[in-house]
Amino acid sequence: MNRREFIVTAAGTLCAPLAVWAQQPGRLFRTGWLDYSSAAENLGIFVQAMSGRGWVQDKNFRIEYRGGEGKAERLEAVAAELVRLPADIIIAPGTPEALAARKATQAIPIVMTGADNPVELGLVDSLPHPGGNVTGLAGAGTELSGKLLSLLRELAPRMSRAAVLLDSTDPDHRARLRQLQAAAKTLGVSLDVVTVRRYSEIEPAFATIKQHGSELLIVPPSSMLVPRLVADLALKNGLPLASTSPSYAYEGGLMAYADDWSAVFDRVASFVDRILKGAKPTDLPVELPDKFKLIVNAKTARALGLAMPPSIMIRADSVIES
């Protein structure tokens, strides 16, 4: 996954949300990008995908980037700021972002991605018929969690227990835990759940994980659970780390099974393109990701003294050697 810091803020022209969305000569559409972590992850992929559809940055569309710096109250404030501009459309690349955007406006179109159970969260009425101003891509947490655990079982056939590090402030983590528990029950694996509420609790959590005697560590993606810090602590404690976010594998975790973010944000660009050309969110069914990637960190495997099974290596889309 390419990670670029592509943060742009600028002024533009006013618009009426959910009114006439046809492209107009000389019109500069304001595309709001709401980011909980302020990392601008995947923004560059999105801009490139828009370019492939004829949109030129700062010519006919402009990114209005707003970051929440990992704070819920800050995220709500910058979501409201995008509404006041007003943005013509808001992109919400995650559940906290989608919830904050939906709270801020029920008029401006919102394109979400990565939100597990958007119906349960009240973001849409149903996947085929969103029914409001939110559409986009739902998360594939159930499929990802089940596949990740089955891959870990291939790595460690005698595995009987694994730890899960959860961020209690992330609304996605409750759903992710249910998905992991269902998969673990099928595979006969016990899960030791260790929860953190703030950044300062992360390092002590690893002492708890070691006390439980867990053989592996699963970390659902979270802005608080910073990939480099968590991967470093996992390696320091001799724990193979697996996640459904590529960032953890790239930063030193052992393995990730994740959405193909290039494909995901190409679909996000497709939603934005259609809405800015006149489509209404309520008429665009919510989609599910259908492309996934297996990423293996061979360097970390060597450091942990693990021999990665050929059955995993042959399926890996990306192998990190150094």
Order of alpha helices (4+ residues) and beta strands (2+ residues): beta-alpha-beta-alpha-beta-alpha-beta-beta-alpha-beta-alpha-beta-alpha-beta-alpha-beta-alpha-beta-alpha-beta-alpha-alpha-beta
